[in-house]
Amino acid sequence: MNIVSSTSLRTAALAAALVLSSAIAPAKDAAPADSTAQLLSTAGSVPVKAAGPYVQVGSYRIHVWARLGHPSAVTSDGTWFYRNFKAEESAANGTLVVRFDRGQVSSLSLVTPAIELAMLNSPINARGMTQIASR
């Protein structure tokens, strides 16, 4: 499933590419830069507008599950991870992170494996998964 990048992502990626191009002058006949892949590799995360044509900010949790299936991983705060996603029209690929607020998607982002690992191993997530007491 392809991820469709948002206008703000393209603007941010373009700004990042302009900053990078001002620091290093590209060859005149060089192929166009893949700004989304560059931004993902430097920042570790890029926001996306939608995951395919059906999952976007505002989609209900059950709708995400119906369209994308069972997540690869879930954090204690209810964030879902889907591995092996590729950005549309880019070489950028990584893990789709779906965050929810009150049962609806609040944000979507594509992250690198290192960021995914950090999110899954964060102290907050580890603390949330530890059972302290039961009834």
C-alpha positions as CSV (number, residue, x, y, z in Angstrom):
1,M,0.0,0.0,0.0
2,N,1.4,3.4,-0.9
3,I,1.4,6.4,1.4
4,V,0.3,9.7,-0.1
5,S,2.4,12.6,1.2
6,S,0.6,15.8,2.3
7,T,1.1,19.3,0.8
8,S,2.8,20.4,4.0
9,L,5.1,17.4,3.7
10,R,6.1,18.4,0.2
11,T,6.6,22.0,1.3
12,A,8.8,20.9,4.2
13,A,10.7,18.5,2.0
14,L,11.2,21.2,-0.6
15,A,12.4,23.6,2.1
16,A,14.8,20.9,3.4
17,A,16.0,20.2,-0.2
18,L,16.6,23.9,-0.8
19,V,18.6,24.2,2.4
20,L,20.7,21.2,1.4
21,S,21.2,22.4,-2.1
22,S,22.4,25.8,-0.9
23,A,25.0,24.1,1.2
24,I,26.1,21.7,-1.5
25,A,25.9,22.7,-5.2
26,P,24.5,19.8,-7.2
27,A,25.9,18.8,-10.6
28,K,24.0,20.4,-13.5
29,D,23.0,17.1,-15.0
30,A,22.2,15.3,-11.7
31,A,18.9,13.5,-11.4
32,P,16.2,15.2,-9.4
33,A,16.6,14.6,-5.6
34,D,14.2,12.5,-3.7
35,S,13.3,15.0,-1.1
36,T,11.0,12.7,0.9
37,A,13.6,10.0,1.2
38,Q,16.3,12.7,2.1
39,L,14.0,14.1,4.8
40,L,13.2,10.7,6.2
41,S,16.9,9.8,6.4
42,T,17.9,13.0,8.0
43,A,14.9,13.6,10.3
44,G,14.0,10.0,10.9
45,S,10.3,10.8,10.5
46,V,8.0,12.4,7.9
47,P,4.3,13.3,8.3
48,V,2.0,11.8,5.7
49,K,-1.6,12.8,4.8
50,A,-3.0,9.4,4.0
51,A,-2.1,5.7,3.9
52,G,-3.7,4.7,0.6
53,P,-7.0,6.2,-0.5
54,Y,-9.0,5.3,2.6
55,V,-7.0,5.9,5.8
56,Q,-6.3,9.5,6.8
57,V,-6.5,11.8,9.8
58,G,-10.0,11.5,11.2
59,S,-10.5,7.9,10.2
60,Y,-11.9,5.6,12.9
61,R,-9.7,3.0,14.5
62,I,-11.9,0.2,13.2
63,H,-11.7,1.6,9.7
64,V,-7.9,1.6,9.9
65,W,-7.9,-2.0,11.0
66,A,-10.4,-3.0,8.2
67,R,-8.2,-1.3,5.6
68,L,-4.6,-2.0,6.8
69,G,-5.2,-5.1,8.9
70,H,-3.6,-6.1,12.2
71,P,-0.7,-3.7,13.2
72,S,2.8,-5.1,13.4
73,A,3.1,-3.6,16.9
74,V,1.1,-1.5,19.4
75,T,2.4,0.7,22.2
76,S,0.7,1.1,25.5
77,D,-0.7,4.5,24.5
78,G,-2.5,2.8,21.6
79,T,-0.2,3.9,18.8
80,W,-0.2,1.4,15.9
81,F,2.9,0.5,13.8
82,Y,2.7,-1.0,10.3
83,R,6.1,-2.1,8.9
84,N,7.2,-2.1,5.3
85,F,5.4,0.9,3.9
86,K,6.6,2.9,1.0
87,A,5.9,6.6,0.2
88,E,4.2,7.2,-3.1
89,E,6.6,8.6,-5.8
90,S,9.6,8.2,-3.6
91,A,12.2,5.6,-2.5
92,A,11.3,6.4,1.1
93,N,10.1,3.4,3.0
94,G,9.8,2.5,6.7
95,T,7.1,2.0,9.3
96,L,3.8,3.7,9.2
97,V,2.9,5.1,12.7
98,V,-0.8,5.7,13.3
99,R,-1.7,7.7,16.4
100,F,-5.2,7.9,17.7
101,D,-7.2,10.4,19.8
102,R,-10.7,9.4,21.0
103,G,-10.8,6.5,18.6
104,Q,-9.9,8.5,15.5
105,V,-6.6,8.9,13.7
106,S,-4.9,12.0,15.0
107,S,-1.6,11.7,12.9
108,L,0.1,9.5,10.4
109,S,3.9,9.4,9.9
110,L,6.5,7.3,8.2
111,V,9.5,6.5,10.5
112,T,12.9,4.8,10.1
113,P,13.6,1.5,11.9
114,A,15.7,3.3,14.5
115,I,12.8,5.7,15.4
116,E,10.4,2.8,15.5
117,L,12.7,0.9,17.9
118,A,13.1,4.0,20.1
119,M,9.3,4.5,20.2
120,L,8.7,0.9,21.1
121,N,11.4,0.8,23.8
122,S,10.6,4.2,25.4
123,P,10.4,4.2,29.2
124,I,6.8,5.4,29.0
125,N,5.8,2.5,26.7
126,A,7.7,0.0,28.9
127,R,6.1,1.4,32.1
128,G,2.7,1.2,30.5
129,M,3.1,-2.4,29.6
130,T,4.1,-3.5,33.2
131,Q,1.2,-4.8,35.2
132,I,1.5,-3.4,38.8
133,A,-1.7,-4.7,40.3
134,S,-4.8,-6.6,39.3
135,R,-8.2,-7.1,40.8
